[in-house]
Amino acid sequence: MEHFHSNFCYSDEETIKLEGLSAEQVKELHAKAEKHEFQAEVNRMMKLIINSLYRNKEIFLRELISNAADALDKIRLVSLTDPSALQTNEDMSIRIKADRENKLLHITDSGIGMTKEELMNNLGTIARSGTAEFLSKLMDSSTSTDIQQELIGQFGVGFYSAFLVADRVVVTTKSNDGEQYIWESDSGSFSIVKDPRGPTLKRGTQITLHMKEEANDFLEPDTLKNLVHKYSQFINFSIYLWQSKTEMVEEPVEEEPTTKEDGAVEEEKEEKKTKKVEKTIWDWERVNNVKPIWMRKPSQVEQDEYDEFYKSITKDFEKPLTHVHFAAEGEVSFRSILYVPKTSPSDMFQNYGKIVENIKLYVRRVFITDDFADMMPKYLSFIRGIVDSDDLPLNVSRENLQQHKLLKVIKKKLVRKVLDMLKKLEGTQFDDFWKEFSTNIKLGVMEDPSNRIRLAKLLRFASSADKEKLTSLTDYVERMKEKQDKIYYMAGTSRQEVETSPFVERLIAKGYEVLFLTEAVDEYCIQSMPEFDGKKFQNVAKEGVTIDESEKAKESHKNLEKEFEPLTTWLKETGLKDLIEKAVVSQRLVKSPSALVASSYGWSGNMERIMKSQAYAKAKDPSQDFYATQKKTFEINPRHPVVKELLRRVVEDKEDQKAKDTALLLFETATLRSGYSLKDQTSSKRWTKFCHAFSQTIGTQT
């Protein structure tokens, strides 16, 4: 179709190209156009939007498509009570066409359209109460950018984002309640004129952008297609893009004309020869083919559909481990599908706490952002999926979510739904989950007090009760002995280390179950929980371990304490002076001669190892010195031959050098076996030699 220039609003060099205008119609536009100045507030607002609020120009397309979808929603709503409303144009779609030659971009919808009055009110003024106060706050230099964004977001002026990429904007629109009009603007002023072409749109709106030089990339079909996929692929209406494709077509081969002689011989007519030729064909292509499955009921969605949708939004090649699909109502209404991946991201803890693009936020099927850290707590950063809300208010740029209370409500509901989903995992499915994400759940216990009980029920640890399977805290409590009031645990670097520790000897011998904590985060996790199901936790490497004994056993222990009092006093005051807090007769040792026990508030050997390794990686915490220098309790096994011999020597001679050497040897051996490190590493070699020699003299082996 031939283009004619309309000059009814601008100088010759600024003419706007409109399709289908005859020379006579151009004259009519000159004569009848009504030129208007924007309301002063609109002018200031547009400048603010263009210059500061929109950091990312590409969102102009999202805003215009969103407006088009709103217009289609409105006419569909009208048609519910007036079916004839759709008769003017039964096509319900959005069409995008780029004209690179003339640097024009057209976005056309068959929505409700606008009358002349609506054009004036919607695009020329801010027809709302409180406008003066709104702009006063907006232009106040003391108002933060976030508040400015929130204020403008409340006025929903996404249309003006068109001026981010366009020098001039033309809006052609036709409502069922009026004639077709043309609105034009260069962002400084605007004009409105009745369209001399008549109702070419039948019904709807076409926005034509005269693109700025630096915005020519938005005239490329591939760029436009990518933007639709990014922001608008789940819009309720079909979005078509005017796009080219190459096809192989058959074309006749031109043959050389025959000579007179050749023509003298009559031959049967042969079929015309053809050849395949590559041709470029332009046509409308639908570009939002992915249906928003979250809008359907879960019972209507097949598992394959969930899997394919997961792959489409995550680019993951594997199927997800599990998912939850739900609609939430109440203070805020939204729909969501959340997935647990089969494998954890390789960089999950390197980027722990950083913004991850795993939850995509939509409002009325329009993509808003995935660039925020407020939708999921850090420990659930591996969760992938979408949230779509009709209620969430947005700022005008939509680049930063408002710190709105509704977002907090959504987050709370999402977390609960995720934890309910995980609670339902069973058998190998849960085992697979725990293998990949156990650390996340343990971090959640530490970081999320409001969900600590729910998370604690998901915890699994190795146990002395089963060499193969992990156990839950719930199962541990069910197996506890009749008068047992604490959950026993031992932390270390491996199962072999903890189950051979001197601290668990007597407990296991007496039939008490001990949890084995072998991951670095485990001890932190348990320490953050005051109790579970009414039972407190007891680190068996610390003070406070009590074993239910008969009256006879208690009496026997008291007698042993009295018998070994000379040794425990000597160890505290002489043998291990300045090295220990005190020495006591142990109730927990069976085979080992001694152990080094931390106070209730001190570091276990495992925790000391972890804290020292962390100290190398970051600046030293002053509190570490306090914990690291805390003296510990030295427990002795009164039934061990070396300890009995040591008592005999001390009773005979408190200055016995061999007794002092033996005490130091026992202390250093206990330090190592209890998980602590020696301050003087060379001494262990020295005392290993002595240990062997001394054992020979008393007829024992340590």
Stockholm file with secondary structure:
# STOCKHOLM 1.0

chainA/1-702         MEHFHSNFCYSDEETIKLEGLSAEQVKELHAKAEKHEFQAEVNRMMKLIINSLYRNKEIFLRELISNAADALDKIRLVSLTDPSALQTNEDMSIRIKADRENKLLHITDSGIGMTKEELMNNLGTIARSGTAEFLSKLMDSSTSTDIQQELIGQFGVGFYSAFLVADRVVVTTKSNDGEQYIWESDSGSFSIVKDPRGPTLKRGTQITLHMKEEANDFLEPDTLKNLVHKYSQFINFSIYLWQSKTEMVEEPVEEEPTTKEDGAVEEEKEEKKTKKVEKTIWDWERVNNVKPIWMRKPSQVEQDEYDEFYKSITKDFEKPLTHVHFAAEGEVSFRSILYVPKTSPSDMFQNYGKIVENIKLYVRRVFITDDFADMMPKYLSFIRGIVDSDDLPLNVSRENLQQHKLLKVIKKKLVRKVLDMLKKLEGTQFDDFWKEFSTNIKLGVMEDPSNRIRLAKLLRFASSADKEKLTSLTDYVERMKEKQDKIYYMAGTSRQEVETSPFVERLIAKGYEVLFLTEAVDEYCIQSMPEFDGKKFQNVAKEGVTIDESEKAKESHKNLEKEFEPLTTWLKETGLKDLIEKAVVSQRLVKSPSALVASSYGWSGNMERIMKSQAYAKAKDPSQDFYATQKKTFEINPRHPVVKELLRRVVEDKEDQKAKDTALLLFETATLRSGYSLKDQTSSKRWTKFCHAFSQTIGTQT
#=GR chainA/1-702 SS CCEEEECSSSCGGGCEEEETCCHHHHHHHHHHCEEEECCHHHHHHHHHIIIIICSCTTHHHHHHHHHHHHHHHHHHHHHHHCGGGGTTCCCCEEEEEEETTTTEEEEEECSCCCCHHHHHHHHTCCCCTTHHHHHHHHHCTTSCHHHHHHHHHHHCCGGGGGGGTEEEEEEEEECTTSCCEEEEECSSEEEEEECTTCSTTSSEEEEEEEECGGGGGGGSHHHHHHHHHHHSTTCSSEEEEEEEEEEEEEEECCCCCCCHHHHHSCCCCCCCCEEEEEEEEEEEEECCCSCCGGGSCGGGSCHHHHHHHHHHHHCCSSCCSEEEEEEECSSSCEEEEEEECSSCCTTTTTTTTSCCCCEEEEETTEEEESCCSSSSCGGGTTCEEEEEESSCCCCSSCSSCCCCHHHHHHHHHHHHHHHHHHHTCCHHHHHHHHHHHHHHHHHHHHHCGGGHHHHHTTCEEEETTEEEEEEEHHHHHHHCCTTCCEEEEEECSSHHHHHTSGGGHHHHHTTCCEEEECSTTHHHHHHTCSEETTEEEEETTBTTCCCCCCHHHHHHHHHHHHHTHHHHHHIIIIITTTTEEEEEECSSCSSCSEEEEBCTTSCCHHHHHHHHHHHHHSCCCHHHHHHHTCCEEEEECTTSHHHHHHHHHHHHCTTCHHHHHHHHHHHHHHHHHTTCCCSSTHHHHHHHHHHHHHHHHHTCCC
#=GC SS_cons         CCEEEECSSSCGGGCEEEETCCHHHHHHHHHHCEEEECCHHHHHHHHHIIIIICSCTTHHHHHHHHHHHHHHHHHHHHHHHCGGGGTTCCCCEEEEEEETTTTEEEEEECSCCCCHHHHHHHHTCCCCTTHHHHHHHHHCTTSCHHHHHHHHHHHCCGGGGGGGTEEEEEEEEECTTSCCEEEEECSSEEEEEECTTCSTTSSEEEEEEEECGGGGGGGSHHHHHHHHHHHSTTCSSEEEEEEEEEEEEEEECCCCCCCHHHHHSCCCCCCCCEEEEEEEEEEEEECCCSCCGGGSCGGGSCHHHHHHHHHHHHCCSSCCSEEEEEEECSSSCEEEEEEECSSCCTTTTTTTTSCCCCEEEEETTEEEESCCSSSSCGGGTTCEEEEEESSCCCCSSCSSCCCCHHHHHHHHHHHHHHHHHHHTCCHHHHHHHHHHHHHHHHHHHHHCGGGHHHHHTTCEEEETTEEEEEEEHHHHHHHCCTTCCEEEEEECSSHHHHHTSGGGHHHHHTTCCEEEECSTTHHHHHHTCSEETTEEEEETTBTTCCCCCCHHHHHHHHHHHHHTHHHHHHIIIIITTTTEEEEEECSSCSSCSEEEEBCTTSCCHHHHHHHHHHHHHSCCCHHHHHHHTCCEEEEECTTSHHHHHHHHHHHHCTTCHHHHHHHHHHHHHHHHHTTCCCSSTHHHHHHHHHHHHHHHHHTCCC
//
